[in-house]
Structure formats: C-alpha cells, structure tokens
Amino acid sequence: MHHALRAFNHPNYRKYFAGQSIGLIGMWVQQIAVSWLVYRLTGSALLLGITGFAGQIAIFFLAPFGGVWADRFDRCKTLVVTQIITAMLSLLLAWVTWAGGANVNVWHVITLAMLLGIVQALETPVRSLYTPELVTIKNDLPSAIAFSGGMQNAGRMIGPTIAGLLLAYFSEAFCFAFNAITKLWLIGSLLLIGAAPLPPTKPKENVWAGIADGARYTWSLKPLRYLLPMMALMSFAITPYQALMPIFAAEIFGGGASMFGFLVGAAGVGGLLGMAYLAARPRIQGLMRWAAIGPGIAGIALTIFTFSRLLWLSLVCMLVLGFGVIATAMAVNTIIQVVCDAEKRGRVTSYYIIAFMGVHPLGCLAAGALAAKIGAPYALAIFGSVCAAGAAWLLYRMPLLREYMRPLYVRAGVSDAAPHR
C-alpha cells in the first residue's frame, strides 16, 4: 500500500492535492447545476447537448495554446490567475440566475458556460504539467497522476451530492456561488506552495511554430498514434452520458436533481476505484493495455445502462463505466508524462487533453441531436457499442504497440530491454 501513497511524500503535492480537491468539487457542483437548470427550463435533449458542447468546445481549439504556454511560463502563477477569473465568472453566472429567477434566459447561461470553458481550455494543460513539477521522482508519478485523477472522481462523487442538496433546498444560483468560494480555497493552496518554478523554456519560435513542432513530435511517438485516437473515441462515445443524464434521472427513474446527482456520483465512485488501482501499482509497465480494456468495459457498461430499468443495475453500470474511463485516462497520461521529452511535454499533453476533453463536446452535440430524434437510451446504446468495437480492435493491435513502447521506456530509464506487458 505504501506504493499507492508515495506521491504524498512530496509536501507541495500534499498542499496542491488539498486545494485542487476542493476546487474540483465546486466545479462538479456547478456542472450539475448548469445541466439541471437547462433541463428544467427547456426539457430539451438537444439543448442539453448544446450546453455540453458550449462548455468545453474551447478545449478542442485552445488546448494547444495552453500547452505552449505551459512549456514557457510559470505554471503556478498561471493557475492562480485562471482561478481568479473562474471565480469571477461563476459569481456572474450566480447573479444572472438569481436576478432572472423563473425567467432566466437559457442562452445567457450557455454563453457564460462557454466563457468558463475558454478559461478551462487554457488552464487544463498547465494543471496537467504542474503535477510533475511537484513530484520530481519519476517512479512516484503514477501515484501522483492517479491521485490527481482521483481528485476528479472525488469531485464527481461528492459534487453532485452537494449539488442535489443545494438544488433541493435553494437554487442553481447557490451552486454557482459555491463554486466561486471553492476557487478561493484553491488559490490559497497555490500561494502556499513553496517550490521554485521550473525554469521556463525560452521561446525559440513563435506560437504557431511551437504548436506545429508539438504536433510533429507527438506523431513521431508511434504508440500515441494509437492511444490518442482511442482516447478520442472514448471521449466522443462514452462521456456524453453526463449531458443526457437528466433525462434518465427524470424520465426513466422518475427522480429529480438528487437522482441525477446519484447516478453521476456512481460513476465517480468507479473512477475512484480506478484511481486506487493505478496508484497501487509499483511500476509503470503494464499500463498500456488499459487503453483497450478500459474503453471496452466502459462501452459495454454504457450499452447495458441504456436498457436497464433497475436502479441497482444502472448504478453498477455507472460504477464500471467510471472505472474504465479513468483507468484509461490515467494510464495514457502517465505514459505521456514519463516517455516525452521535458521541453515538449506540455504540447504533447495538450493533444492528450484534446483527445480526452476536447472531443467530449462534439460527442455531446452529436448525442443530443441523435437523442432528440430516436431517444436518449438508443442514442447512447449506439455510442457505447461503437466504443466497445474500437477497443476490441486496439486490443488486437496491442502486441505491435508493446514493440513500439519498449524502446521509449528504456530511453526514459524506467525499464530495461526485457519484454513487458
């Protein structure tokens, strides 16, 4: 078990973990409240998909710029500034919702969600690169990255529960204000971190050239030619369940905001289990097979969920889905952080973020449009089946990927030339 906790041997990581965990809980409270507000005002599957699209589409276009920024400038200061902006936008969203009352304009909510997504698009690559800055021992990175993923899933588990309570007794505006308060806590933890920042890379080229160089370097790493497209397929086909979950909560299980939070929270529990599994692994080798296994079990679980009318079975499916998604994401992220050159890691990470988060809004838009025509259960069943088929193909290609990966591990100093799984 000491292998699982070794990231906490680094004092600055402990401070960051405490602050970021609270901040992510606030983010999930806000995401649940935005989705529920749009559903309450419109009852439209298409607008739920548009909301998910608007909130994160900026990541698809702006993450490479965030990756270049992360490679060149102080990451701690960047995170402080982005959290200040996020807090201000969340307070503005709270005011718009509270002042509008029952007549709040849904397009105002979607626009502010889009602005928050722009900030997130620039902040996410920086946040992903900040963990290796705090945990400088490579063999401790799997633990740190797994616990960073655990932050996300603790937020996904706890945040919807808090959102359900706030929505039941107060309103969506209180959820948005709650998120702003958690950002103040995160800012405080960042200011307490005493590690000197890594020296930024001096720009030897303009931003566009830096992005192009990052793309060429990413393509040159042959395993990523397979791993990142699989991540993108999983993001497109699996994660849109979050956008359509209000329909399942209200129309299939006859519940309200609390049921919505309960279903999403079950996926968070599964993600925590996935995080614990990866954190307990003593070695990096063997992670790559989760790029196929994780999407496969997530696709099967989503397909079963769409046809289930039993609450306990639906919750189990959400748990398995959360485990598969997070185990895959954390495994691929760990591989990237270990095998990539330090001066290009931010740009490679930005392409990982596009695959994992930037494709998600496209999936939300497609799932929302398809659900408006054939119904949410059938739409997600199709998406889950496609993801499972893609995972089966990647599992078939896994021996080739292992051959590609072996010299990268040797170069990174985390393996000898012996075969690994």
Contacts in CASP RR format, 6 or more apart in sequence:
PFRMAT RR
TARGET T0000
AUTHOR 0000-0000-0000
METHOD contacts of the structure
MODEL  1
MHHALRAFNHPNYRKYFAGQSIGLIGMWVQQIAVSWLVYRLTGSALLLGI
TGFAGQIAIFFLAPFGGVWADRFDRCKTLVVTQIITAMLSLLLAWVTWAG
GANVNVWHVITLAMLLGIVQALETPVRSLYTPELVTIKNDLPSAIAFSGG
MQNAGRMIGPTIAGLLLAYFSEAFCFAFNAITKLWLIGSLLLIGAAPLPP
TKPKENVWAGIADGARYTWSLKPLRYLLPMMALMSFAITPYQALMPIFAA
EIFGGGASMFGFLVGAAGVGGLLGMAYLAARPRIQGLMRWAAIGPGIAGI
ALTIFTFSRLLWLSLVCMLVLGFGVIATAMAVNTIIQVVCDAEKRGRVTS
YYIIAFMGVHPLGCLAAGALAAKIGAPYALAIFGSVCAAGAAWLLYRMPL
LREYMRPLYVRAGVSDAAPHR
1 280 0 8 1.000
3 143 0 8 1.000
3 279 0 8 1.000
3 280 0 8 1.000
3 281 0 8 1.000
3 282 0 8 1.000
4 143 0 8 1.000
4 146 0 8 1.000
4 276 0 8 1.000
4 279 0 8 1.000
4 280 0 8 1.000
5 143 0 8 1.000
5 279 0 8 1.000
6 139 0 8 1.000
6 140 0 8 1.000
6 143 0 8 1.000
7 13 0 8 1.000
7 17 0 8 1.000
7 135 0 8 1.000
7 140 0 8 1.000
7 143 0 8 1.000
7 144 0 8 1.000
7 146 0 8 1.000
7 147 0 8 1.000
7 279 0 8 1.000
8 14 0 8 1.000
8 17 0 8 1.000
8 147 0 8 1.000
9 140 0 8 1.000
10 134 0 8 1.000
10 135 0 8 1.000
10 136 0 8 1.000
10 137 0 8 1.000
10 140 0 8 1.000
10 144 0 8 1.000
12 134 0 8 1.000
12 193 0 8 1.000
12 194 0 8 1.000
12 195 0 8 1.000
13 131 0 8 1.000
13 134 0 8 1.000
13 135 0 8 1.000
13 144 0 8 1.000
15 189 0 8 1.000
15 192 0 8 1.000
15 193 0 8 1.000
16 130 0 8 1.000
16 131 0 8 1.000
16 134 0 8 1.000
16 189 0 8 1.000
16 190 0 8 1.000
16 193 0 8 1.000
17 147 0 8 1.000
17 148 0 8 1.000
17 151 0 8 1.000
18 189 0 8 1.000
19 185 0 8 1.000
19 186 0 8 1.000
19 188 0 8 1.000
19 189 0 8 1.000
19 190 0 8 1.000
20 127 0 8 1.000
20 148 0 8 1.000
20 151 0 8 1.000
20 186 0 8 1.000
20 189 0 8 1.000
21 151 0 8 1.000
21 154 0 8 1.000
21 155 0 8 1.000
22 182 0 8 1.000
22 185 0 8 1.000
22 186 0 8 1.000
23 179 0 8 1.000
23 182 0 8 1.000
23 183 0 8 1.000
23 185 0 8 1.000
23 186 0 8 1.000
24 151 0 8 1.000
24 152 0 8 1.000
24 154 0 8 1.000
24 155 0 8 1.000
25 154 0 8 1.000
25 155 0 8 1.000
25 158 0 8 1.000
25 159 0 8 1.000
25 162 0 8 1.000
25 182 0 8 1.000
26 155 0 8 1.000
26 159 0 8 1.000
26 162 0 8 1.000
26 178 0 8 1.000
26 179 0 8 1.000
26 182 0 8 1.000
26 183 0 8 1.000
27 155 0 8 1.000
27 179 0 8 1.000
27 182 0 8 1.000
28 155 0 8 1.000
28 156 0 8 1.000
28 158 0 8 1.000
28 159 0 8 1.000
28 160 0 8 1.000
28 163 0 8 1.000
29 159 0 8 1.000
29 160 0 8 1.000
29 162 0 8 1.000
29 163 0 8 1.000
29 166 0 8 1.000
29 175 0 8 1.000
29 178 0 8 1.000
29 179 0 8 1.000
29 182 0 8 1.000
30 90 0 8 1.000
30 93 0 8 1.000
30 116 0 8 1.000
30 175 0 8 1.000
30 176 0 8 1.000
30 178 0 8 1.000
30 179 0 8 1.000
31 242 0 8 1.000
32 159 0 8 1.000
32 160 0 8 1.000
32 163 0 8 1.000
32 164 0 8 1.000
32 167 0 8 1.000
32 175 0 8 1.000
32 257 0 8 1.000
32 260 0 8 1.000
32 261 0 8 1.000
32 264 0 8 1.000
33 163 0 8 1.000
33 166 0 8 1.000
33 167 0 8 1.000
33 172 0 8 1.000
33 175 0 8 1.000
33 176 0 8 1.000
34 51 0 8 1.000
34 109 0 8 1.000
34 113 0 8 1.000
34 172 0 8 1.000
35 48 0 8 1.000
35 51 0 8 1.000
35 52 0 8 1.000
35 242 0 8 1.000
35 243 0 8 1.000
35 245 0 8 1.000
35 246 0 8 1.000
35 260 0 8 1.000
36 163 0 8 1.000
36 167 0 8 1.000
36 172 0 8 1.000
36 246 0 8 1.000
36 257 0 8 1.000
36 260 0 8 1.000
37 97 0 8 1.000
37 104 0 8 1.000
37 106 0 8 1.000
37 109 0 8 1.000
37 172 0 8 1.000
38 44 0 8 1.000
38 47 0 8 1.000
38 48 0 8 1.000
38 51 0 8 1.000
38 106 0 8 1.000
38 109 0 8 1.000
38 110 0 8 1.000
39 48 0 8 1.000
39 246 0 8 1.000
39 247 0 8 1.000
39 250 0 8 1.000
41 104 0 8 1.000
41 106 0 8 1.000
42 106 0 8 1.000
44 372 0 8 1.000
45 244 0 8 1.000
45 247 0 8 1.000
45 368 0 8 1.000
45 371 0 8 1.000
45 372 0 8 1.000
45 375 0 8 1.000
45 376 0 8 1.000
46 368 0 8 1.000
46 369 0 8 1.000
46 371 0 8 1.000
46 372 0 8 1.000
47 106 0 8 1.000
47 110 0 8 1.000
48 243 0 8 1.000
48 244 0 8 1.000
48 246 0 8 1.000
48 247 0 8 1.000
48 364 0 8 1.000
48 368 0 8 1.000
49 240 0 8 1.000
49 243 0 8 1.000
49 244 0 8 1.000
49 364 0 8 1.000
49 365 0 8 1.000
49 367 0 8 1.000
49 368 0 8 1.000
49 369 0 8 1.000
50 110 0 8 1.000
50 364 0 8 1.000
50 365 0 8 1.000
50 368 0 8 1.000
51 109 0 8 1.000
51 110 0 8 1.000
51 113 0 8 1.000
51 243 0 8 1.000
51 364 0 8 1.000
52 113 0 8 1.000
52 243 0 8 1.000
52 360 0 8 1.000
52 361 0 8 1.000
52 364 0 8 1.000
52 365 0 8 1.000
53 361 0 8 1.000
53 362 0 8 1.000
53 363 0 8 1.000
53 364 0 8 1.000
53 365 0 8 1.000
54 110 0 8 1.000
54 111 0 8 1.000
54 113 0 8 1.000
54 114 0 8 1.000
54 361 0 8 1.000
55 110 0 8 1.000
55 113 0 8 1.000
55 114 0 8 1.000
55 116 0 8 1.000
55 117 0 8 1.000
55 361 0 8 1.000
56 117 0 8 1.000
56 120 0 8 1.000
56 121 0 8 1.000
56 357 0 8 1.000
56 358 0 8 1.000
56 360 0 8 1.000
56 361 0 8 1.000
56 364 0 8 1.000
57 114 0 8 1.000
57 358 0 8 1.000
57 361 0 8 1.000
57 362 0 8 1.000
58 114 0 8 1.000
58 117 0 8 1.000
58 118 0 8 1.000
58 120 0 8 1.000
58 121 0 8 1.000
59 117 0 8 1.000
59 120 0 8 1.000
59 121 0 8 1.000
59 124 0 8 1.000
59 353 0 8 1.000
59 354 0 8 1.000
59 357 0 8 1.000
59 358 0 8 1.000
59 360 0 8 1.000
59 361 0 8 1.000
60 354 0 8 1.000
60 358 0 8 1.000
60 359 0 8 1.000
60 361 0 8 1.000
60 362 0 8 1.000
61 121 0 8 1.000
62 118 0 8 1.000
62 121 0 8 1.000
62 122 0 8 1.000
63 121 0 8 1.000
63 124 0 8 1.000
63 125 0 8 1.000
63 350 0 8 1.000
63 351 0 8 1.000
63 353 0 8 1.000
63 354 0 8 1.000
63 357 0 8 1.000
63 358 0 8 1.000
64 211 0 8 1.000
64 214 0 8 1.000
64 215 0 8 1.000
64 347 0 8 1.000
64 350 0 8 1.000
64 351 0 8 1.000
64 354 0 8 1.000
65 122 0 8 1.000
65 207 0 8 1.000
65 211 0 8 1.000
65 350 0 8 1.000
66 121 0 8 1.000
66 122 0 8 1.000
66 124 0 8 1.000
66 125 0 8 1.000
66 126 0 8 1.000
66 350 0 8 1.000
67 125 0 8 1.000
67 126 0 8 1.000
67 129 0 8 1.000
67 346 0 8 1.000
67 347 0 8 1.000
67 349 0 8 1.000
67 350 0 8 1.000
68 207 0 8 1.000
68 210 0 8 1.000
68 211 0 8 1.000
68 346 0 8 1.000
68 347 0 8 1.000
68 350 0 8 1.000
69 78 0 8 1.000
69 122 0 8 1.000
69 125 0 8 1.000
69 126 0 8 1.000
70 78 0 8 1.000
70 125 0 8 1.000
70 126 0 8 1.000
70 128 0 8 1.000
70 129 0 8 1.000
70 346 0 8 1.000
70 349 0 8 1.000
70 350 0 8 1.000
71 129 0 8 1.000
71 200 0 8 1.000
71 201 0 8 1.000
71 343 0 8 1.000
71 344 0 8 1.000
71 345 0 8 1.000
71 346 0 8 1.000
71 347 0 8 1.000
72 200 0 8 1.000
72 201 0 8 1.000
72 202 0 8 1.000
72 203 0 8 1.000
73 200 0 8 1.000
74 197 0 8 1.000
74 200 0 8 1.000
75 126 0 8 1.000
75 129 0 8 1.000
75 130 0 8 1.000
75 133 0 8 1.000
75 197 0 8 1.000
75 198 0 8 1.000
76 130 0 8 1.000
76 190 0 8 1.000
76 193 0 8 1.000
76 197 0 8 1.000
77 197 0 8 1.000
78 123 0 8 1.000
78 126 0 8 1.000
79 123 0 8 1.000
79 126 0 8 1.000
79 127 0 8 1.000
79 130 0 8 1.000
79 190 0 8 1.000
80 187 0 8 1.000
80 190 0 8 1.000
80 191 0 8 1.000
82 119 0 8 1.000
82 122 0 8 1.000
82 123 0 8 1.000
82 126 0 8 1.000
83 123 0 8 1.000
83 183 0 8 1.000
83 186 0 8 1.000
83 187 0 8 1.000
83 190 0 8 1.000
84 183 0 8 1.000
84 187 0 8 1.000
85 119 0 8 1.000
86 116 0 8 1.000
86 119 0 8 1.000
86 120 0 8 1.000
86 123 0 8 1.000
86 179 0 8 1.000
86 180 0 8 1.000
86 183 0 8 1.000
87 179 0 8 1.000
87 180 0 8 1.000
87 183 0 8 1.000
87 184 0 8 1.000
87 187 0 8 1.000
88 180 0 8 1.000
89 112 0 8 1.000
89 115 0 8 1.000
89 116 0 8 1.000
89 119 0 8 1.000
90 116 0 8 1.000
90 176 0 8 1.000
90 177 0 8 1.000
90 179 0 8 1.000
90 180 0 8 1.000
90 183 0 8 1.000
91 176 0 8 1.000
91 177 0 8 1.000
91 180 0 8 1.000
92 112 0 8 1.000
93 109 0 8 1.000
93 112 0 8 1.000
93 113 0 8 1.000
93 116 0 8 1.000
93 176 0 8 1.000
94 173 0 8 1.000
94 174 0 8 1.000
94 176 0 8 1.000
94 177 0 8 1.000
94 180 0 8 1.000
95 173 0 8 1.000
96 104 0 8 1.000
96 108 0 8 1.000
96 109 0 8 1.000
96 112 0 8 1.000
97 104 0 8 1.000
97 109 0 8 1.000
97 171 0 8 1.000
97 172 0 8 1.000
97 173 0 8 1.000
97 176 0 8 1.000
98 171 0 8 1.000
98 173 0 8 1.000
124 353 0 8 1.000
124 357 0 8 1.000
125 346 0 8 1.000
125 349 0 8 1.000
125 350 0 8 1.000
125 353 0 8 1.000
128 333 0 8 1.000
128 346 0 8 1.000
128 349 0 8 1.000
128 352 0 8 1.000
128 353 0 8 1.000
129 345 0 8 1.000
129 346 0 8 1.000
129 349 0 8 1.000
131 141 0 8 1.000
131 144 0 8 1.000
131 145 0 8 1.000
131 148 0 8 1.000
131 337 0 8 1.000
132 141 0 8 1.000
132 144 0 8 1.000
132 337 0 8 1.000
132 345 0 8 1.000
133 195 0 8 1.000
133 197 0 8 1.000
133 198 0 8 1.000
134 144 0 8 1.000
134 193 0 8 1.000
134 195 0 8 1.000
135 141 0 8 1.000
135 143 0 8 1.000
135 144 0 8 1.000
138 338 0 8 1.000
138 412 0 8 1.000
138 413 0 8 1.000
138 414 0 8 1.000
139 283 0 8 1.000
139 284 0 8 1.000
139 414 0 8 1.000
141 284 0 8 1.000
141 334 0 8 1.000
141 337 0 8 1.000
141 338 0 8 1.000
142 278 0 8 1.000
142 279 0 8 1.000
142 281 0 8 1.000
142 283 0 8 1.000
142 284 0 8 1.000
142 287 0 8 1.000
142 334 0 8 1.000
143 279 0 8 1.000
145 278 0 8 1.000
145 330 0 8 1.000
145 333 0 8 1.000
145 334 0 8 1.000
145 337 0 8 1.000
146 274 0 8 1.000
146 275 0 8 1.000
146 276 0 8 1.000
146 278 0 8 1.000
146 279 0 8 1.000
146 330 0 8 1.000
146 334 0 8 1.000
147 275 0 8 1.000
147 279 0 8 1.000
148 330 0 8 1.000
149 271 0 8 1.000
149 275 0 8 1.000
149 326 0 8 1.000
149 329 0 8 1.000
149 330 0 8 1.000
150 271 0 8 1.000
150 272 0 8 1.000
150 275 0 8 1.000
150 326 0 8 1.000
152 326 0 8 1.000
153 267 0 8 1.000
153 268 0 8 1.000
153 269 0 8 1.000
153 270 0 8 1.000
153 271 0 8 1.000
153 272 0 8 1.000
153 274 0 8 1.000
153 275 0 8 1.000
153 322 0 8 1.000
153 326 0 8 1.000
154 268 0 8 1.000
154 272 0 8 1.000
155 268 0 8 1.000
156 264 0 8 1.000
156 265 0 8 1.000
156 267 0 8 1.000
156 268 0 8 1.000
156 271 0 8 1.000
157 265 0 8 1.000
157 268 0 8 1.000
157 269 0 8 1.000
157 272 0 8 1.000
159 265 0 8 1.000
160 260 0 8 1.000
160 261 0 8 1.000
160 262 0 8 1.000
160 264 0 8 1.000
160 265 0 8 1.000
161 261 0 8 1.000
161 262 0 8 1.000
161 265 0 8 1.000
162 178 0 8 1.000
163 175 0 8 1.000
163 257 0 8 1.000
163 261 0 8 1.000
164 257 0 8 1.000
164 258 0 8 1.000
164 260 0 8 1.000
164 261 0 8 1.000
165 258 0 8 1.000
166 174 0 8 1.000
166 175 0 8 1.000
166 178 0 8 1.000
167 175 0 8 1.000
167 257 0 8 1.000
167 258 0 8 1.000
168 257 0 8 1.000
168 258 0 8 1.000
201 343 0 8 1.000
205 213 0 8 1.000
210 347 0 8 1.000
211 347 0 8 1.000
213 344 0 8 1.000
213 347 0 8 1.000
214 344 0 8 1.000
214 347 0 8 1.000
214 348 0 8 1.000
214 351 0 8 1.000
215 347 0 8 1.000
215 351 0 8 1.000
217 340 0 8 1.000
217 341 0 8 1.000
217 344 0 8 1.000
217 347 0 8 1.000
217 348 0 8 1.000
218 224 0 8 1.000
218 228 0 8 1.000
218 347 0 8 1.000
218 348 0 8 1.000
218 351 0 8 1.000
219 225 0 8 1.000
221 339 0 8 1.000
221 340 0 8 1.000
221 348 0 8 1.000
221 408 0 8 1.000
222 404 0 8 1.000
223 288 0 8 1.000
223 335 0 8 1.000
223 401 0 8 1.000
223 404 0 8 1.000
223 405 0 8 1.000
223 408 0 8 1.000
224 336 0 8 1.000
224 348 0 8 1.000
224 351 0 8 1.000
226 291 0 8 1.000
226 394 0 8 1.000
226 397 0 8 1.000
226 401 0 8 1.000
227 288 0 8 1.000
227 291 0 8 1.000
227 332 0 8 1.000
227 335 0 8 1.000
227 401 0 8 1.000
228 332 0 8 1.000
228 351 0 8 1.000
228 352 0 8 1.000
228 355 0 8 1.000
229 355 0 8 1.000
230 291 0 8 1.000
230 292 0 8 1.000
230 295 0 8 1.000
230 328 0 8 1.000
230 390 0 8 1.000
230 391 0 8 1.000
230 394 0 8 1.000
231 291 0 8 1.000
231 328 0 8 1.000
231 329 0 8 1.000
231 332 0 8 1.000
231 352 0 8 1.000
231 355 0 8 1.000
231 356 0 8 1.000
232 354 0 8 1.000
232 355 0 8 1.000
232 356 0 8 1.000
232 359 0 8 1.000
233 295 0 8 1.000
233 386 0 8 1.000
233 387 0 8 1.000
233 390 0 8 1.000
234 294 0 8 1.000
234 295 0 8 1.000
234 298 0 8 1.000
234 325 0 8 1.000
234 328 0 8 1.000
234 387 0 8 1.000
234 391 0 8 1.000
235 355 0 8 1.000
235 356 0 8 1.000
235 357 0 8 1.000
235 358 0 8 1.000
235 359 0 8 1.000
235 360 0 8 1.000
235 363 0 8 1.000
236 359 0 8 1.000
236 360 0 8 1.000
236 362 0 8 1.000
236 363 0 8 1.000
236 366 0 8 1.000
236 383 0 8 1.000
237 299 0 8 1.000
237 302 0 8 1.000
237 363 0 8 1.000
237 383 0 8 1.000
237 384 0 8 1.000
237 386 0 8 1.000
237 387 0 8 1.000
238 295 0 8 1.000
238 298 0 8 1.000
238 299 0 8 1.000
238 302 0 8 1.000
238 321 0 8 1.000
238 325 0 8 1.000
238 383 0 8 1.000
238 384 0 8 1.000
238 387 0 8 1.000
239 325 0 8 1.000
239 360 0 8 1.000
239 363 0 8 1.000
239 364 0 8 1.000
240 360 0 8 1.000
240 363 0 8 1.000
240 364 0 8 1.000
240 366 0 8 1.000
240 367 0 8 1.000
240 368 0 8 1.000
240 380 0 8 1.000
240 383 0 8 1.000
241 267 0 8 1.000
241 302 0 8 1.000
241 305 0 8 1.000
241 321 0 8 1.000
241 380 0 8 1.000
242 264 0 8 1.000
242 364 0 8 1.000
243 364 0 8 1.000
243 367 0 8 1.000
243 368 0 8 1.000
244 367 0 8 1.000
244 368 0 8 1.000
244 371 0 8 1.000
244 376 0 8 1.000
244 379 0 8 1.000
244 380 0 8 1.000
245 260 0 8 1.000
245 263 0 8 1.000
245 264 0 8 1.000
246 260 0 8 1.000
247 371 0 8 1.000
247 376 0 8 1.000
248 263 0 8 1.000
248 314 0 8 1.000
248 376 0 8 1.000
248 377 0 8 1.000
249 255 0 8 1.000
249 256 0 8 1.000
249 257 0 8 1.000
249 259 0 8 1.000
249 260 0 8 1.000
249 261 0 8 1.000
249 262 0 8 1.000
249 263 0 8 1.000
250 256 0 8 1.000
250 259 0 8 1.000
250 260 0 8 1.000
252 309 0 8 1.000
252 377 0 8 1.000
253 259 0 8 1.000
253 263 0 8 1.000
253 311 0 8 1.000
253 314 0 8 1.000
262 315 0 8 1.000
263 314 0 8 1.000
263 315 0 8 1.000
263 318 0 8 1.000
264 318 0 8 1.000
265 318 0 8 1.000
266 315 0 8 1.000
266 316 0 8 1.000
266 318 0 8 1.000
266 319 0 8 1.000
267 318 0 8 1.000
267 319 0 8 1.000
267 321 0 8 1.000
267 322 0 8 1.000
267 325 0 8 1.000
268 318 0 8 1.000
268 319 0 8 1.000
268 322 0 8 1.000
269 319 0 8 1.000
270 318 0 8 1.000
270 319 0 8 1.000
270 320 0 8 1.000
270 321 0 8 1.000
270 322 0 8 1.000
270 323 0 8 1.000
270 324 0 8 1.000
270 326 0 8 1.000
271 322 0 8 1.000
271 323 0 8 1.000
271 324 0 8 1.000
271 325 0 8 1.000
271 326 0 8 1.000
271 327 0 8 1.000
273 319 0 8 1.000
273 323 0 8 1.000
274 322 0 8 1.000
274 323 0 8 1.000
274 324 0 8 1.000
274 326 0 8 1.000
274 327 0 8 1.000
274 330 0 8 1.000
275 326 0 8 1.000
275 330 0 8 1.000
277 323 0 8 1.000
277 327 0 8 1.000
278 287 0 8 1.000
278 327 0 8 1.000
278 330 0 8 1.000
278 331 0 8 1.000
278 334 0 8 1.000
281 287 0 8 1.000
283 414 0 8 1.000
284 334 0 8 1.000
284 335 0 8 1.000
284 338 0 8 1.000
284 409 0 8 1.000
284 414 0 8 1.000
284 415 0 8 1.000
285 409 0 8 1.000
285 414 0 8 1.000
285 415 0 8 1.000
285 420 0 8 1.000
285 421 0 8 1.000
286 420 0 8 1.000
286 421 0 8 1.000
287 331 0 8 1.000
287 332 0 8 1.000
287 334 0 8 1.000
287 335 0 8 1.000
288 331 0 8 1.000
288 335 0 8 1.000
288 398 0 8 1.000
288 401 0 8 1.000
288 402 0 8 1.000
288 405 0 8 1.000
289 395 0 8 1.000
289 398 0 8 1.000
289 421 0 8 1.000
290 324 0 8 1.000
290 327 0 8 1.000
290 328 0 8 1.000
290 331 0 8 1.000
290 332 0 8 1.000
291 328 0 8 1.000
291 331 0 8 1.000
291 332 0 8 1.000
291 394 0 8 1.000
291 401 0 8 1.000
292 391 0 8 1.000
292 392 0 8 1.000
292 394 0 8 1.000
292 395 0 8 1.000
292 398 0 8 1.000
293 324 0 8 1.000
293 327 0 8 1.000
293 328 0 8 1.000
293 391 0 8 1.000
293 395 0 8 1.000
294 323 0 8 1.000
294 324 0 8 1.000
294 325 0 8 1.000
294 327 0 8 1.000
294 328 0 8 1.000
294 391 0 8 1.000
295 324 0 8 1.000
295 325 0 8 1.000
295 328 0 8 1.000
295 387 0 8 1.000
295 388 0 8 1.000
295 390 0 8 1.000
295 391 0 8 1.000
295 394 0 8 1.000
296 324 0 8 1.000
296 387 0 8 1.000
296 388 0 8 1.000
296 390 0 8 1.000
296 391 0 8 1.000
296 392 0 8 1.000
297 320 0 8 1.000
297 321 0 8 1.000
297 323 0 8 1.000
297 324 0 8 1.000
298 320 0 8 1.000
298 321 0 8 1.000
298 322 0 8 1.000
298 323 0 8 1.000
298 324 0 8 1.000
298 325 0 8 1.000
298 328 0 8 1.000
298 384 0 8 1.000
298 387 0 8 1.000
299 321 0 8 1.000
299 384 0 8 1.000
299 385 0 8 1.000
299 387 0 8 1.000
299 388 0 8 1.000
299 391 0 8 1.000
300 320 0 8 1.000
300 384 0 8 1.000
300 388 0 8 1.000
301 317 0 8 1.000
301 318 0 8 1.000
301 320 0 8 1.000
301 321 0 8 1.000
301 324 0 8 1.000
302 317 0 8 1.000
302 321 0 8 1.000
302 380 0 8 1.000
302 381 0 8 1.000
302 383 0 8 1.000
302 384 0 8 1.000
302 387 0 8 1.000
303 380 0 8 1.000
303 381 0 8 1.000
303 384 0 8 1.000
303 385 0 8 1.000
303 388 0 8 1.000
304 313 0 8 1.000
304 317 0 8 1.000
305 314 0 8 1.000
305 317 0 8 1.000
305 318 0 8 1.000
305 321 0 8 1.000
305 380 0 8 1.000
306 376 0 8 1.000
306 377 0 8 1.000
306 378 0 8 1.000
306 380 0 8 1.000
306 381 0 8 1.000
307 377 0 8 1.000
307 381 0 8 1.000
308 314 0 8 1.000
308 317 0 8 1.000
329 356 0 8 1.000
332 352 0 8 1.000
332 356 0 8 1.000
333 349 0 8 1.000
333 352 0 8 1.000
335 405 0 8 1.000
336 345 0 8 1.000
336 348 0 8 1.000
336 349 0 8 1.000
336 352 0 8 1.000
337 345 0 8 1.000
337 349 0 8 1.000
338 409 0 8 1.000
338 412 0 8 1.000
338 414 0 8 1.000
339 405 0 8 1.000
339 408 0 8 1.000
339 409 0 8 1.000
339 411 0 8 1.000
339 412 0 8 1.000
340 346 0 8 1.000
340 348 0 8 1.000
340 349 0 8 1.000
363 383 0 8 1.000
367 376 0 8 1.000
367 379 0 8 1.000
367 380 0 8 1.000
367 383 0 8 1.000
368 376 0 8 1.000
368 379 0 8 1.000
370 379 0 8 1.000
370 382 0 8 1.000
371 378 0 8 1.000
371 379 0 8 1.000
371 380 0 8 1.000
394 401 0 8 1.000
402 419 0 8 1.000
402 420 0 8 1.000
402 421 0 8 1.000
405 420 0 8 1.000
406 415 0 8 1.000
406 417 0 8 1.000
406 419 0 8 1.000
406 420 0 8 1.000
409 415 0 8 1.000
409 420 0 8 1.000
410 416 0 8 1.000
410 417 0 8 1.000
END
